[in-house]
Amino acid sequence: MRNPSQTKLNILVRSGDLFNTQGYRATSIANITKSTGFTKGAIYRHFENKEELENQALMHLSTVMFQKLRERIKKQATAPDKLRSILRFFESYISNPPLEGGCPLMNAAIEADDAHPSLKKGANKVLNLLEESIITILDNGIRFKQLKPEIDKKSLATLLIASLEGAIMMSKLRDDNDAIINVVKHLEIEIKKTEL
């Protein structure tokens, strides 16, 4: 007899790979049944509908991405070095992406736009988690007197995320690392300005 939680995880992993590489709209339930080897009925025993599967797959992909990012951050002792490790993580996305298909946040956000409100809501949740993680690093850096106390934390987190995600998009479109390299250099200067 199959383990229901393992079956659900298998569906999330396989469908997440498809959504992240082919797109949410372009991936059909038929694609998912073919990839997973499960019937449509088996999939719908675990997920109410495709929309729920899309959102749970996005959260699964984001959890994988955040875990890999967290591993890099934890290796650093200071807040400025933790911020730089975020830059390095996103810089490596072009040549060594942690997930096939690229950044799940960017992929979902681009596809969701205004036409897919549920996916947009899920992408917003992922964006908020990333922003909160950066703000926590900044809070700790201020508390431990590694960063200047007057930092506008929300603005800096927005600058980091928007710049890195935009640079990934540009580098992927152009098939080179120029945009991400230039943005990382600029953000390193911005981080340096925050240090005590």
SELO-212162 format. One record per residue (C-alpha): residue number from 0; x, y, z. Coordinates in Angstrom, 3 decimals, always signed. Layout:
N
+-----+----------+----------+----------+
: pos :        x :        y :        z :
+-----+----------+----------+----------+
: NUM :        X :        Y :        Z :
...
+-----+----------+----------+----------+
//
This chain:
196
+-----+----------+----------+----------+
: pos :        x :        y :        z :
+-----+----------+----------+----------+
:   0 :   +0.000 :   +0.000 :   +0.000 :
:   1 :   +1.265 :   +3.484 :   -0.873 :
:   2 :   +2.102 :   +6.082 :   +1.716 :
:   3 :   -0.313 :   +9.042 :   +1.133 :
:   4 :   +2.133 :  +11.697 :   +2.343 :
:   5 :   +4.898 :  +10.285 :   +0.122 :
:   6 :   +2.491 :  +10.173 :   -2.830 :
:   7 :   +1.557 :  +13.811 :   -2.232 :
:   8 :   +5.231 :  +14.789 :   -2.011 :
:   9 :   +6.010 :  +12.935 :   -5.254 :
:  10 :   +3.191 :  +14.794 :   -6.996 :
:  11 :   +4.446 :  +18.132 :   -5.609 :
:  12 :   +8.035 :  +17.479 :   -6.682 :
:  13 :   +7.167 :  +16.349 :  -10.219 :
:  14 :   +4.472 :  +18.952 :  -10.833 :
:  15 :   +6.714 :  +21.662 :   -9.354 :
:  16 :   +9.452 :  +20.737 :  -11.827 :
:  17 :   +6.934 :  +20.954 :  -14.676 :
:  18 :   +5.418 :  +24.250 :  -13.520 :
:  19 :   +8.871 :  +25.794 :  -13.039 :
:  20 :  +10.197 :  +24.675 :  -16.433 :
:  21 :   +7.101 :  +24.719 :  -18.675 :
:  22 :   +4.941 :  +27.278 :  -16.904 :
:  23 :   +1.796 :  +26.976 :  -14.826 :
:  24 :   -0.694 :  +27.527 :  -17.639 :
:  25 :   +1.208 :  +25.336 :  -20.100 :
:  26 :   +1.358 :  +22.380 :  -17.710 :
:  27 :   -1.779 :  +20.277 :  -17.893 :
:  28 :   -3.022 :  +17.626 :  -15.506 :
:  29 :   -2.267 :  +15.167 :  -18.335 :
:  30 :   +1.392 :  +16.303 :  -18.234 :
:  31 :   +1.401 :  +15.743 :  -14.487 :
:  32 :   -0.177 :  +12.288 :  -14.682 :
:  33 :   +2.386 :  +11.304 :  -17.320 :
:  34 :   +5.289 :  +12.617 :  -15.242 :
:  35 :   +4.141 :  +11.178 :  -11.917 :
:  36 :   +2.633 :   +7.927 :  -13.125 :
:  37 :   -0.444 :   +8.675 :  -10.998 :
:  38 :   -3.960 :   +8.869 :  -12.346 :
:  39 :   -5.959 :  +12.080 :  -12.447 :
:  40 :   -8.113 :  +10.635 :   -9.645 :
:  41 :   -5.054 :   +9.981 :   -7.495 :
:  42 :   -3.883 :  +13.548 :   -7.994 :
:  43 :   -7.294 :  +14.955 :   -7.101 :
:  44 :   -7.417 :  +12.823 :   -3.952 :
:  45 :   -4.513 :  +14.922 :   -2.682 :
:  46 :   -5.372 :  +18.301 :   -4.246 :
:  47 :   -8.814 :  +19.841 :   -4.617 :
:  48 :   -8.000 :  +21.250 :   -8.059 :
:  49 :   -5.117 :  +22.350 :  -10.290 :
:  50 :   -5.043 :  +25.762 :   -8.621 :
:  51 :   -4.389 :  +24.199 :   -5.219 :
:  52 :   -1.700 :  +21.972 :   -6.726 :
:  53 :   -0.039 :  +24.987 :   -8.356 :
:  54 :   +0.067 :  +26.904 :   -5.081 :
:  55 :   +1.346 :  +23.983 :   -3.028 :
:  56 :   +3.959 :  +23.216 :   -5.699 :
:  57 :   +5.100 :  +26.863 :   -5.589 :
:  58 :   +5.436 :  +26.658 :   -1.812 :
:  59 :   +7.377 :  +23.392 :   -2.139 :
:  60 :   +9.751 :  +24.906 :   -4.727 :
:  61 :  +10.206 :  +27.990 :   -2.556 :
:  62 :  +10.939 :  +25.865 :   +0.504 :
:  63 :  +13.680 :  +24.075 :   -1.438 :
:  64 :  +15.100 :  +27.407 :   -2.629 :
:  65 :  +14.961 :  +28.969 :   +0.860 :
:  66 :  +16.622 :  +25.935 :   +2.424 :
:  67 :  +19.556 :  +26.209 :   +0.018 :
:  68 :  +19.769 :  +29.955 :   +0.640 :
:  69 :  +19.550 :  +29.448 :   +4.421 :
:  70 :  +22.471 :  +26.994 :   +4.284 :
:  71 :  +24.646 :  +29.700 :   +2.734 :
:  72 :  +23.495 :  +32.400 :   +5.125 :
:  73 :  +24.101 :  +30.272 :   +8.234 :
:  74 :  +27.767 :  +29.812 :   +7.300 :
:  75 :  +28.365 :  +33.547 :   +7.749 :
:  76 :  +29.086 :  +35.160 :  +11.108 :
:  77 :  +28.033 :  +38.774 :  +10.526 :
:  78 :  +25.007 :  +40.490 :   +9.019 :
:  79 :  +27.010 :  +42.129 :   +6.192 :
:  80 :  +28.481 :  +38.743 :   +5.277 :
:  81 :  +25.017 :  +37.154 :   +5.433 :
:  82 :  +23.761 :  +39.827 :   +3.012 :
:  83 :  +26.719 :  +39.168 :   +0.713 :
:  84 :  +25.933 :  +35.450 :   +0.799 :
:  85 :  +22.466 :  +36.295 :   -0.553 :
:  86 :  +24.122 :  +38.170 :   -3.420 :
:  87 :  +26.375 :  +35.176 :   -4.148 :
:  88 :  +23.387 :  +32.806 :   -4.052 :
:  89 :  +21.485 :  +34.807 :   -6.663 :
:  90 :  +24.645 :  +35.384 :   -8.706 :
:  91 :  +25.144 :  +31.622 :   -8.965 :
:  92 :  +21.548 :  +31.197 :  -10.172 :
:  93 :  +22.618 :  +31.752 :  -13.784 :
:  94 :  +25.364 :  +29.130 :  -13.995 :
:  95 :  +24.237 :  +26.791 :  -11.214 :
:  96 :  +20.511 :  +27.165 :  -10.507 :
:  97 :  +19.335 :  +25.370 :   -7.367 :
:  98 :  +16.107 :  +24.494 :   -9.186 :
:  99 :  +15.580 :  +23.514 :  -12.789 :
: 100 :  +13.743 :  +26.280 :  -14.588 :
: 101 :  +15.106 :  +29.118 :  -12.487 :
: 102 :  +13.696 :  +31.136 :   -9.632 :
: 103 :  +10.215 :  +29.915 :   -8.657 :
: 104 :   +9.288 :  +33.340 :   -7.285 :
: 105 :  +10.089 :  +35.108 :  -10.549 :
: 106 :   +8.464 :  +32.420 :  -12.688 :
: 107 :   +5.236 :  +32.482 :  -10.695 :
: 108 :   +5.151 :  +36.283 :  -10.434 :
: 109 :   +5.620 :  +36.777 :  -14.167 :
: 110 :   +3.000 :  +34.218 :  -15.075 :
: 111 :   +0.486 :  +35.192 :  -12.404 :
: 112 :   +0.363 :  +38.919 :  -13.079 :
: 113 :   -3.318 :  +39.899 :  -12.955 :
: 114 :   -4.696 :  +36.867 :  -14.790 :
: 115 :   -4.107 :  +34.266 :  -12.079 :
: 116 :   -5.040 :  +35.781 :   -8.681 :
: 117 :   -4.448 :  +32.606 :   -6.677 :
: 118 :   -0.933 :  +32.134 :   -8.035 :
: 119 :   -0.270 :  +35.847 :   -7.543 :
: 120 :   -1.279 :  +35.479 :   -3.897 :
: 121 :   +1.107 :  +32.518 :   -3.501 :
: 122 :   +3.961 :  +34.406 :   -5.185 :
: 123 :   +3.286 :  +37.352 :   -2.875 :
: 124 :   +3.573 :  +35.030 :   +0.124 :
: 125 :   +6.973 :  +33.822 :   -1.119 :
: 126 :   +8.095 :  +37.399 :   -1.768 :
: 127 :   +7.060 :  +38.404 :   +1.760 :
: 128 :   +9.018 :  +35.489 :   +3.247 :
: 129 :  +12.146 :  +36.537 :   +1.360 :
: 130 :  +11.699 :  +40.166 :   +2.386 :
: 131 :  +11.121 :  +39.225 :   +6.037 :
: 132 :  +14.264 :  +37.065 :   +6.017 :
: 133 :  +16.376 :  +39.969 :   +4.780 :
: 134 :  +14.805 :  +42.353 :   +7.304 :
: 135 :  +15.588 :  +39.863 :  +10.095 :
: 136 :  +19.253 :  +39.854 :   +9.025 :
: 137 :  +19.223 :  +43.656 :   +9.047 :
: 138 :  +17.540 :  +43.772 :  +12.480 :
: 139 :  +20.170 :  +41.415 :  +13.893 :
: 140 :  +22.959 :  +43.402 :  +12.263 :
: 141 :  +21.706 :  +46.573 :  +13.932 :
: 142 :  +21.215 :  +44.836 :  +17.295 :
: 143 :  +24.752 :  +43.418 :  +17.244 :
: 144 :  +26.207 :  +46.766 :  +16.100 :
: 145 :  +27.359 :  +45.466 :  +12.711 :
: 146 :  +25.051 :  +47.749 :  +10.700 :
: 147 :  +24.062 :  +51.389 :  +11.020 :
: 148 :  +20.855 :  +51.814 :  +13.049 :
: 149 :  +19.322 :  +54.357 :  +10.652 :
: 150 :  +19.037 :  +51.874 :   +7.760 :
: 151 :  +15.664 :  +51.907 :   +6.018 :
: 152 :  +15.309 :  +48.126 :   +6.254 :
: 153 :  +12.253 :  +47.758 :   +4.047 :
: 154 :  +13.768 :  +49.896 :   +1.291 :
: 155 :  +17.062 :  +48.013 :   +1.391 :
: 156 :  +15.279 :  +44.630 :   +1.286 :
: 157 :  +13.224 :  +45.851 :   -1.696 :
: 158 :  +16.355 :  +47.100 :   -3.460 :
: 159 :  +18.131 :  +43.779 :   -2.946 :
: 160 :  +15.248 :  +41.601 :   -4.114 :
: 161 :  +14.167 :  +43.747 :   -7.067 :
: 162 :  +17.735 :  +44.226 :   -8.288 :
: 163 :  +18.690 :  +40.563 :   -8.001 :
: 164 :  +15.483 :  +39.225 :   -9.573 :
: 165 :  +15.698 :  +41.789 :  -12.391 :
: 166 :  +19.345 :  +40.953 :  -13.011 :
: 167 :  +18.556 :  +37.239 :  -13.191 :
: 168 :  +15.864 :  +37.966 :  -15.776 :
: 169 :  +18.221 :  +40.111 :  -17.861 :
: 170 :  +21.085 :  +37.625 :  -17.657 :
: 171 :  +18.818 :  +34.742 :  -18.639 :
: 172 :  +17.380 :  +36.681 :  -21.578 :
: 173 :  +20.839 :  +37.610 :  -22.825 :
: 174 :  +22.492 :  +34.269 :  -22.010 :
: 175 :  +25.335 :  +35.967 :  -20.183 :
: 176 :  +26.242 :  +36.961 :  -16.634 :
: 177 :  +26.852 :  +40.675 :  -17.258 :
: 178 :  +23.652 :  +41.974 :  -15.647 :
: 179 :  +23.910 :  +39.857 :  -12.498 :
: 180 :  +27.629 :  +40.625 :  -12.112 :
: 181 :  +27.031 :  +44.384 :  -12.444 :
: 182 :  +24.079 :  +44.350 :  -10.058 :
: 183 :  +25.989 :  +42.324 :   -7.455 :
: 184 :  +28.892 :  +44.817 :   -7.634 :
: 185 :  +26.460 :  +47.692 :   -7.089 :
: 186 :  +24.693 :  +45.944 :   -4.203 :
: 187 :  +28.023 :  +45.172 :   -2.531 :
: 188 :  +28.671 :  +48.936 :   -2.480 :
: 189 :  +25.220 :  +49.507 :   -0.973 :
: 190 :  +25.869 :  +46.883 :   +1.726 :
: 191 :  +29.262 :  +48.457 :   +2.493 :
: 192 :  +27.494 :  +51.801 :   +3.102 :
: 193 :  +25.350 :  +50.166 :   +5.823 :
: 194 :  +28.278 :  +48.759 :   +7.807 :
: 195 :  +29.562 :  +50.282 :  +11.051 :
+-----+----------+----------+----------+
//
